[in-house]
């Protein structure tokens, strides 16, 4: 309903007339009395004549003119005196607290009042006093309107940076769910965690709100299935409100049957743990966004790779890259491509070689498509360069880090592939034997088996060499060398054909292993004459090749090594498995047998974090300690950890395998070093120095506090 006062056309939501009283004032401060004088020639638009508690009846004629002008203009002028805004706001308070309480049929107006208050906040919320009153009044409106509506049907309150006070809408929705014994939906659980008194939203939550909400919903469903259920116990939901209007004063409102469950201890712990987990998972991506506020499409691929598992990246750049990957696979399990294709599509600093961090990011994004890449630096492979690269379908259980058994499998596979490829042709029988033997002997998981097959494809299409192996093979025990040597013989004989090139290659590797190269022929004969399963079809003995007569094979038993078992294999799978799992130094050596040595920033690992450092690692660390002046040791840290910190400061980001290798080279345990460094940094600056999981970021604030 619209009325006209002193020539001003007023919209609705205004009290106009005479005789309207309120509990503590007569007339009501919001009442527009048409009989009072209005001076339209001299309107007091800046409100210079207003008192602290303005009331329409006490305004000057010029102030009344300015107020009516503001009302007729739609209450939108941002330059209006805040006193005029409050006079109008008094009327909204009266309608909700007095009129609706007296006549429940007016409850339907509450939504309209809420919308108007929110609109006024968007224009005049810069005024602190109005912002406080209006924000608290919204809680009152939520409580008043809840009597006739479904609190959960509305969307949760927005996740505001200001997390106090707790929105009334949240209290009501949670109380309603508890009363009905219903689970809390993920979107309401996120709002609950956001405003919970014991949860503190950190940068990832505020910088990446959409990704945070999606990841929270995903992890919440994984952890709590349909959702948390809470008991409807505790104090009733109520609100205490002191009105801005001097005509009303205080008000206490309570909703019968609805309990305040926000502070439920068990639910609070679960929400806090989940919120912190999601924050930590999203932290690497959040830091990337902070460093790249306006990324190029190619850079966006690297950012998408940092998204946690299960949180699919969505952008035109990612969609285009995914389409290219799937087209390359073409419905097959594996696809051999040229590394140049990846280098041209990925954001790389060097167009001829992917850095380890870049390859790690690539593997992370491919994993979102259930696709893997070989070589993969995360599992001990070299960085990607121009040349053979294998894309393969991984399935959901693909490993992102190398276990000791998988590291050993790739090492043995490399040596065996050298022999198999010596004649320039690798038969299907040889390929199958390579993978199947290692799968059975080392008890690899399904994901490891799939990756191992792709690794073999990459090996057989690469330039296989044994250069640089001898000094590393020297660290193996005699039993381990014997096992490797016998495995290679078994592989060479798998297809029933022994070429001169294979024998020559075996002899070279036996020399590298410190084994007698003259025993190769006799061992090959033993493998060739072992019982086999009856054939079910024609068997190829060997193709006609007059120019390649091969080697004479001695009579059975003449040179058979006494230690060879009836199966033609010395490699005892139980012994090997036990050694690989229990001896960290041997595992680290096997993992790095074929690692390139042209990266000075990545020293060879000497031990795993679960075992004591090797003598060589301890010696290197001691050398660093001996050469470091006492004055360089940081308080609270030993010399080795101090030296580790100084090396870490050379880069802003380290992958976890790089850090583990670096820590081992200083003779310290990786996890222990992280705890020690972060504790020292927090004591000094309140900030950790190392953050992240798979990718470790060096926090400049924490670092500066330790080094200065």
N, C-alpha and C positions, 0 to 999 in steps of 0.2 A: 504494500500500500504506500502511495506517495502523497505527501501533503505539502502545502506551500505556507511558508512563514516569512513575513516581511519581504515578500517578493522572491524568496529563495525556494526552489523546488527541491524538497528533501526526499532521498530514497528511504527504503525501509530500515528496520533494525534501530529505530530511534523512538524514544518516548516523547510524545507531544501532547500537551494539555495542562490542566491545573489540578492540584489536590493530591498528586501522587506522593506518598510518604514512604520512608524506609525506616528500619529499626532504630537508626541512630541519627536521622536527619529529616527535616521537614522544611521544604520539599526535598524530594530525592535529588542528589547532585547532578544526575544525568538528564533530568526532565527539562525539555524545551518548552517554556511558557510563552505562548504567542502574544500575551498581553504586555510583556516586558519590552522596553524601548530598545531599538536597534539603530545604530548610526552607520548606515551604509556608505556615507561620504568619507568617513575616516576609520576604516577597518584596522584593527590592531593585529596585523598578520604575524608579527614576530612574537606576540604574547608578552610584551613588556609590562602590561598591567596585571598579569595573572599572579595570584598568590600560590603558596605551596600546595594547598588542597583546593584546586579550582572547582567551582560549582557554577552551573549555568545561571542560576538565579543571582549569583554575586558578581558576575562578569560586568565590566563596563559596557555601555552600548557599542563602542567600537570593537571590543573583544567579541561580543555576541555576533556582530556582523562578520568578523573574520572566521568564527566557528561555523556559522551557517554557510558561509561561502565555501569552507573546506568540505562540509557535508554534501552540499549540492554538487561539488566537483568530483564526487565519487570517492572521497577520502583517500586520495592518491598523491597529493602534493608532498614530496619529500622535504620541502622547505617549511612546512607547517610547524608551528610550535607544538612541542610534545604535550603541553598542557591540554590542547584541544583533542589530541589523540586519547588522552586519559579520560576526558569527560565522556567521550563516546564509549570507551572501554568500560566505564562504570555501568552503563546500561546493559552491556553484555553480561557482566557479573551478576547484575540483579536478575536478568532473565533466567540464567542457569541456576542460581542458588535460591531464589525466592519463588519466582513464578512457576518453574518446572516442579519444584517441591510441593507447591500447593495444587498444581493441576498436572497430573502425569500424562495427560494427552498432549502436552506441550513438549514431551521428551523428543519428539520427532524433529524439533528445531535444533537440537544439540549439534547435529552434524553441520548444519549451516553456520552455527556460531563458531564451531571449531575451524571451519574453512576460512571464515573472516578473520579470526585471530591469527591464523597462520599467514594470511595475506598481509595483515598489519605488521607482523614480525618481519616479513621480507622487506618491508619499506622502512620501518622505524626501529628495527632490532638493534641498530647501532647505539641506541640510547640504553645504557646499562639498566636503569631502573625499570623501563618498560619491558626490556627483554626478560628480566627476572620475573616480574608479575605475570607477563603473558605466558611464559614457559610453564610456570606453576599452574596457571589457570587451565592450560591444556590438560594437565593431569586430572584436574577437577572434572573437566568435560568428559574425559575418558571414563571416569568412575560413574558420572551421572548417566552417560549414554549406555553403559554396560548393562544396565537393568533391562534393556529391551533388545539388545543386539548380541551377536556372537563374537566375542573378542578375537577368536582365532581366525574368523573368516576374513578379517582385514589383513593387509600385509604387515609384517613386523615393523617396528619403528626404524627409521633410517639410522645407519651406523655413524653417529656423529662423533667428531673428535672430542667433544665434551661428554664424558661418560658419567657425569653426575649432575643432577639426580637420576635415579633409575626411572625410565619412562613408566608411567602408570599403565599404559597399554600393554607393556611387557608383563608387569605383575598380574594384570587381570587375565591375560591369555594363559600364562603358566598356571595360575590358580584354577582357572576353568578346566584345563587339561587334567590337573591333579584331581579335581573333584569328580571328573568323569572317568578317571583311571585310564586315560589315553596317553599314548607316547607323544613325546615332543617332536614335531617335525624339524627337519634339518635347518630350515630358514629361521625358525624361532629359537632353536638351540644356538645358532650363531649369534643372534641378538642377545640371548641370555649370557653367553660367554663374553660378548663385547662389553656389556654393562655390568658384569659381575664385579663386586668390590675387590676380589682377589686376582682379577685378570687385568693385565696391562697391555693394550694393543701396541705393538712395536712397528717399526718402519715397514716391513713387508705387508702388514695388514692395511696400512693407510696408503702406501704407495701403489699397491697392486690390488685394489679392492675386489675387482671382478674375479681375478685368478684366486685370491684368497677365499672368497665365498664358494667358488666351485670346488676348490681343494678341500675346504672344511666339510662341505656337503658329502664329498666322496669318502673322506676318512671317517666321518660320522656314521655313514651307512655301513662301512666296513666294520666298524667297531661295535655299533649298537643296533645293527639291522634296522628294525622299524623305528627305533628311537628310544630315548631314555623314558622311563616311567618314574614318576615321583609321587610320594604319598601326600595327600592333602592335609597335612598337619601344620600347626604353627599359629601365629597370630592372624587375625582377619586383615584383609587388604583394606587400608583406610588412608585418608589423606587429611592433613591439617593445612588450612589455607587462610591467610589473612588478606582480605580484599584490599585492592587499591582504593576503592570507594570508601570514604569516611562514613557513608551512610549505612554500611553493613557490618564491617569489622571481621571477626574470626568466624571460621566455619570448620566443622568436623564432619567428614563423610565416611561412611563404611558400607561395604557391600556384603550382605548376609550370605553365608555359605561359601565364600571364596577366601581361601587362605593365601597368605604371602609365603611362597616357597622359594623365592629367589636365593635365599641364603642356605638352602638345603646342603649340608656338609658333603655328603657322598656325591651328589650331582656336581657340586662345585669343584671337587677334586678331579672328577672325570672330565669336566669341561676345561679346566685349567691345563691338564695334561694334553688334551687333544689340541687346544688352541696353541700351546707352545710347540707341539710337534709340527703342526701346519706352518707355524711361523718359521721354524728352523728349516723345514723342507723348501719353503719358498724363498728363503734368504738369498741363495745364489742368484736366482732370477731377479729378485728385487734390487740387488746391488748392480746387476747388469743394466737394469732399467735406469737406475740412478746415473750410471756412466754413459748411457746412450739414450737420452731423452727423445731424440728424433732419428731413429736408425734407418738406414737404407734397406731396401728389400732383402739384399744379400745379408746384411748384418742381422736382420730380423731372424734369419735361420739360426744363427749362433745363439740368439736370445731364447728362441723357442726350444733349443736343445737343453736349456737349463731348467725347463719346467719339470716338476716332480713326476714320478711314474703315475700313469693313469690320468694325468691332466693333459688332454690332447691340445696341441697348439692349433690355433685357427687364424690364418692370415692368407692373403693371396700368394705370398712368397712360399709359405709352407705347403699350400695346396699344389702349387706348381712343382715344387721339389718332390712331393710325394708322388705325383702323377709320373714324373720322370723315372723315379725309382721303380715303381710298379711296371711301367712300360719296359724298363730294362730287364726285369725278371720275366716278364711275358708269360706268367703262369707256371714257370719252372721253379724248382727249389733253389737253384743257384744260377748266377749270371756272372760271366767273366767280362769285365769292362776295363778300360784304360784309366789309370789314375788321373790323367789329364781331364777327363770328364768331370770328376769330382772337384779337382782344383779350380776348374773354370766356373763352378757353380757355388763354391763355398767362399766365405770371406777369409782369405788367407793373406798373410803378410808377404810370404815368399811364393810366387806362382809355380815354383819348381818343387816345393816340399811343404807339406803340412807340419806345423809345429805340433808338439804332443798335445798341448791344450786344445788346439783346433781339431785334431783327430778325435780327441775325447768328446768334444762338443758334437761333432758329426755323428759319432757312434750313439750318443745320447738321443739325438733327434731320430735317427734311423730306428732305434729301439721302440719309439712311439708308434712306428708302423709295423712292428713285429718283424723287423729286418735287421740283419747284422752285417758287418763288414770285416773282411780280412785283407790285410793285416789290421790288428786292433791294438793300439798301444796300451789299453787298459788291461790286456791279457798278455803283455810281454812282447807284442809285435812291434816292428819298426813303424815310423810315420809313413803316411801315404805319399808316394812320389809318382811321376809318370811311369807307367808300366802296369803289370797285372794287378788287378784288384777284384776281389770276389764279393758280390752282394748275395745274401742268402736269407731265406725265411727261417726265423728263429723259433717261432711259437712263443708262448707266454713265460717260459721258464729259462730263458737264455741267461747265462752268467755274465755279470758285468765286471768281474774280477777273477783272476786266475787262482784256483786252488793249487796246493802242492802237487796233487795227482795230475791235474790238467797241465801244469807247467812241465812236469816230467814227460807227459804224453807228447806234447809238441816238440820237446827236445829229441826224444826217440824217433818221432815221426820225421823230423828233419834229416837225421842221419840215415834213416831207412830210405827216405825219398831220394837221397843222393845216390844210393846204390841202385834203386829201381830205375832211375832215369839215366843211368850210366850208358845204356845202349840206345838212348834216344827214343825209346818207346816204353811206355808204362802200361802194361796190360790191365784189363779190368780185374783179373785175378789178383794181381799185385796190389792194386788200389784197395780192393775189398779186404785183403789180408792185412794190409797196413792198419786200417781203421778197426776192423773187427778184433784183431789181436789186442790192440791197446784198450779198446772198450772192455773186453773181458778181463784182461790182466789187471787193469787199474780201477775197475768199478766206477766208470764215469757216469755222470747223470745224463738224462736224455738231452738236456740243453748243451752239455759239454760234447756229447757225441755229434750232435748236429754241427756245432762249431768246428769240431775237429775235422769233419769231412770237408767243410769249406776251407779250413786251413790247409788241408792236403791239396785241394785244387789250386790254391794260391801257390803253394810250394812247387808243385809240378809244372806250373807255368812261369816260374821265376828262374833266375839264373842261380842254380844251387851251387854253393861253394863251401869249402871247409876251411878257408883262410881264417887264421886267427883263433882256431879252436884248440890248438894243442895246449897252450898255456892254461886253458880252462879245464880241459879234459884231464890234465895232470892231477887235479884235485880229487878225482874220483877214486874210490877204493878198487882193489883188484876184483872183488866180486861183482861190483857194479859194471866194470869194464867188460868182464866176461859175459854178463847178462846182455849188455848192449851189443857186443860182438855177435853173440849167438842169435839174437833177434834179427840182426841185419842179414845173417846167413839164411835164416828161415824165410825172411821176406824175399830174398833173391831167388829162392827155390820154389816160391809159391806157385808159379805158372808152369813148372815142370821144364823150363828151358833156362840154361845158364849160358850167357854170352861171354866172350872174352872181355868185353868192356866192363861187365858187372864184376868179374873176378878181379880185374885190375883196380877198379874203384874200391872193392872190398879190401884188397891188400893195402891200399893207401889209408883207409880208415882204420884198419887194424894197426897199422904203424902209428897212427895218431893216438889210438887207444893204448899203445904200449903192449899190444898182443903180437903173437908170432904170425906174420903175414903168410908164412908157408903152411899154416894150419888151415887156411881158407878152403883149399881144395878138398881136404879130408872132411871138413865140416859140411861143405856143400854136398858131398857124397852121402853123408849120414842123413841129411835132410831130404835128399832125393830118394833114398831107399826106405824111408819110414813107411809103415803101412798106411794106406789111404782108404777112404770109403769106396765101395764098388761104384763104377761109373754106370749111369743110367742111359748113356748115349755114346756116340762116337767121341773119341778122345784124340786131340791133336798132340802128337809127340813132339814134333818141331817142323817148322816150314822148311822146304827145300832151299838150301843155301850153300852150294859147293864152295864158294869163296870163304865161307866162315865155318870151318870144321869144329870149332870149339876146343875144349881141353879134354884130355884123357882123364877119366875118373878111376881112381884106384879101386881094387877089388874090395868088397865089403869087409869091414873090420880091420883093415891094415893100419889105418891111421886114425882110428876113432878115438877122440879124446876121452879119457876115462871118466871125466866129470859130467859128460853129456847124459841127460836122462833119456828114457825110452821115448819121450815125446819129441826128442830132438831140440830141446830148449832148456837152457840152464836157468832162465829168468823165473825165479820162484815168486809167484804173484803175491803170496802172503808176506814174504820177507820184504819184497819191494814196496808193497803198500805200507807196511809198518815203518820202513825206513823213510819213505817219502813224507809220512805224516808226522814222524817224531823228530827228524833231523832237519832243523831249519836251515843250517848252513848248506847242506847238500841241495835242498830244494831251491834256495836262492841261487846257487851256482847253476843248476839245471835250467832255471828260468832265464838266465842271462847268457847261455851258451851262444845264442845267435843274435844278441843285442848289438846294435851298431854302437861304436865307441867314439863317434864324432860329435857327441853332445857333452861338452865339459860341465854343463850345469846339472847333469844327471849321473852321479857316480854309481858304480855297480853296487847292488845291495849285498850286504854281508850276513844278514840274519833277518828273521821275522820278529815281530813284536812279541811273540809268545816265548821266545827262547833267548838265552844269553848270547851276546854278540860274539862273533868269531874272533880268533886271535888277530887276524889281519885287520878287522875293523877296530879292535881295541888298540892295536898298534898305531893305526892312522889317527885315531882320536887322541892318543897319548902324544903323538908328534905335534898335533895342533895345540894341545894343552901346554906342552913344554915350550912352544914358541910364542905363546900368548903372555904378555906381561900381566903381572898380578893386578895392575891397575885397570886392565881391560875387563876383568871379571865383574859382571853385574851383581849387585847385592842380592842375595837370596838364590843365586844360580851358581852351579859349578862351572868349571872352565869349559867342559864339553858342550853343555847346554847354551852357554854364552856364545861359543863359537858357532853353534847351530843357528842361534838367533841372528847373528851377523850375516850368515849365508842366506837365511830366509829373507832378510831385508833387501836383497838384491832384486827381488821380483815382487809384484803385487799379488800374484796368484800362483798356486802350486797344486797339481793334481795329487790325490792321496798316494798313489804309487810312487810319485817323485819324492814326496815328503818322507815316506817310509824308507826309501833308499837312502835319502840324505841323512836321516836320523841314524840309520844303521852305520853309515860311514863315519859318524862321530861316536859310535859305540853307545848310543842311548836308545831307550825304548820309545817308539813313536807316540803311543797314547800317553805315556808318562811325561814325555817332553811337552806335549800340548797342554796337559794339566798344569805342569810346573810353570810354563811360560805364561799361560793365561792368569794363573793365580798371582804371579808377580806383576803382570800388567794391570790387573784389576786393583791390586793394592796400591799401585803407583798412580793410576789415572781413572780408575772406575770403569775402564773399557778393556775387553779381552784383546789379545794381539792376533790370535788365530781364530777364524770363524769359518763354519761350513763343514761338510762331510766329505763327499766325493771330490769336491773342488774346495781347496782351502784358500781363503782370502786373508791377506795380511792387513789388519786394521791399522791405518797410519797413525791414528790417535794413540792406540795402545803401544805401537812400536816406538813412537817418538818419546813416550813417557819412560820407556825402558832404556833407550839408547842415550838419552840426555841426562 
